[in-house]
């Protein structure tokens, strides 16, 4: 049986490491990506079972391209964000699960489990 793969898109290294360890402690395989380009490559090469996407990326960018690609591939995802403005058209259209930063490990794991059970 293959291990459940969880893509984590997060540009802050310490948070990426924390989320990766949390995912591995839950018994899943962490697939970390520090930028949108890496996440898109991972999605193209071997789509994960679920994804955790940081909304805001460096230089005013967002994870929109990765979220749209997840949607196209049928990969359930959640946005993990500290952003107050969630009014983007693509967010309304894709209507993802949204978790506010910071969230406890228990809340994140529970949200991932729900996405996996869909």
N, C-alpha and C positions, 0 to 999 in steps of 0.2 A: 504494500500500500504506500502510495506517495504521501509525503508530508505536506500539509497545508502550507502554501506559500503566501506570505503577507508582504506586499510592497509598501515601503515606508518612504515617502517623499518629504524630506525635512532639510532645510538649509543650515540650521543651527546644529553643529556637530555634537554637542553634549546632549541635546534633546534627541537627536537621531540615535545616538548610542543608548540612551535610556529607553527609548521606545523599542529598539532592537532587542535589548536584553529582556524587556517585559514580554515581548512576543515569543522569544525563545523559551522563557520560563513557563509560558502557557502551553508549550509543546509544539509550537509552530515554527516554520522556517522564516527568518527575517530576511528580506531582500531590500537592503538600504539603497537609497538614491539621494544624493546631495543636491541635485538640480533637476529641472524638468527634462532636459535633454537625456540624461541618464535614465530617468523614469520611462520616457517614451521608448528608448532602446530596449529596456527590460520588457516592456509591454509587447514590443514587436517580436522579440526573440522567444520568450516563454512567458506567456501571460500568467500572472499570479492568480490566486483564488480570491483575494480581496486586497484592497489598498487603503492606506491611511495617507491622505494628502494634506500637507500644510498649504493653506490658501495663499498667503502672501510670501512671495519669493523676493530675492534681492533686486535692486534697481527698479522697484515699483511693479515688478511682474507678478503674475499669479500662476497657480497650478491649472489654469483653464485647459490648456492643451492636453495635459495628462488626464484630467477629469473627462474630457470629451472622448479621448481614446479609450479610457476604461469603459465608458458608456457604450461605445461602438463595439467593443469586444465582449460586453456582457459581464465585465468584472465589477462586482459591487464595491463601492468605495464610500469613505466618509471624509469630510473636511474637518481637519483639526486646526482651529484658528483662534487667534487672539483679536482678530479684526472685528470692529464694531459695525462696519458697513458690509452687509451681505446682500446688497441690492443688484448685483450684476445680473444681466439677462441670462447668461448661461447657468447661473446658480438657480434662478427661478425655473428655467427649462429642465435642468437635470434633477432638481429637487433632491439633493443628496442628504444623507444624515449629516448633521453638523454638531460637532463637539467643541465647546469653548476651552481654550487654554487658560489656566491649567485644568486638567481633569485627572481624577485619580486613576491609577492602573485598573482598578476594579471596573470603573465606568467605561474605560476604553476597551478592555477585554470583553465586557458584556456587549458593547456595541458591535465589536468584530464578530462575536458569536452569533448575534442576531443577523448580521449581514450574511454570514456563512450558511445560515439555516434557511435563507430565502430560496 
